[in-house]
Amino acid sequence: MQLPASTLLALVPFYLASFAAAQGSSGSGKTTRYWDCCKPSCGWPKKGNSASPVLTCDKSDRPLNDGGSTKSGCDNGGNAFMCSSQSPWAVNETHSYGWAAVNVAGSNEAAWCCACYELTFTSGPVQGKKLIVQATNTGGDLGNNHFDLAIPGGGVGQFNACTQQYGAPSNGWGDRYGGVHSRSDCDNFPAALKAGCYWRFDWFQGADNPSVSFKQVACPAAITAKSGCVRANDAINESPVGPSSVPTYTP
Ligand SMILES: *[C@@H]1O[C@H](CO)[C@@H](O)[C@H](O)[C@H]1NC(C)=O
């Protein structure tokens, strides 16, 4: 069907409005934690609308810069893994930055790959603190409004490439779901994953799957500088925000 130009123009506001709706996700949700060392799903080309997929690394944690073409370490013989640089870090006492596998109710992977969400914890010792995460992954085992926080030593969960990449025990470090139990369990971690493992017991205060309220925000440049992934229509078209690096705060 051929639509007259005037009709097409009339449709523009609806098109923009639907983008705005996809960009404006907010609500309340749950968190879990994981670190399976696998290539995150937004590391494949053309998952979201970013020019580059999420950066992945080889077995030795070196950036692949392969445009997302390398098979995951979770597929037989694959050599793409999660980069240790995508570990959470504390910006200051009240704010941290990190990454997560995400499922937002009523949305889809194309809309959330590389989008950022400000999570405000609403339970546990971290209540009131904020963690801004970029969605780098999804998961068939995630429910609605679920943020599975990428934390080294947080449990490998369903898949495990950490044995292949770092020689972790066959079910990962600690429990398969939930991971290690105490700060000292991080002491013998691979050097690249230590800081992220400690983060859980320092800034995150050992919180155990706290609930959150969340809203989508423009991605901080310090996050996209590490992931290499910026949405073409990042929230309110002002991406990325802030400096591309922020100092690490030690509690
Ligand atoms: C902590 O960092 C966040 C993110 O950069 C910033 O918005 C906030 O104002 C900072 N808070 C303090 C107390 O410095």
The ligand as a Gaussian input file, in Angstrom:
#p B3LYP/6-31G(d) Opt

LIG

0 1
 C       28.238000       9.905000      43.926000
 O       28.359000       9.669000      42.525000
 C       27.163000       9.917000      41.794000
 C       27.417000       9.462000      40.374000
 O       28.511000      10.111000      39.816000
 C       26.797000      11.389000      41.908000
 O       25.616000      11.633000      41.197000
 C       26.607000      11.726000      43.382000
 O       26.347000      13.110000      43.520000
 C       27.856000      11.361000      44.174000
 N       27.579000      11.553000      45.596000
 C       28.471000      12.077000      46.418000
 C       28.053000      12.167000      47.838000
 O       29.565000      12.495000      46.056000

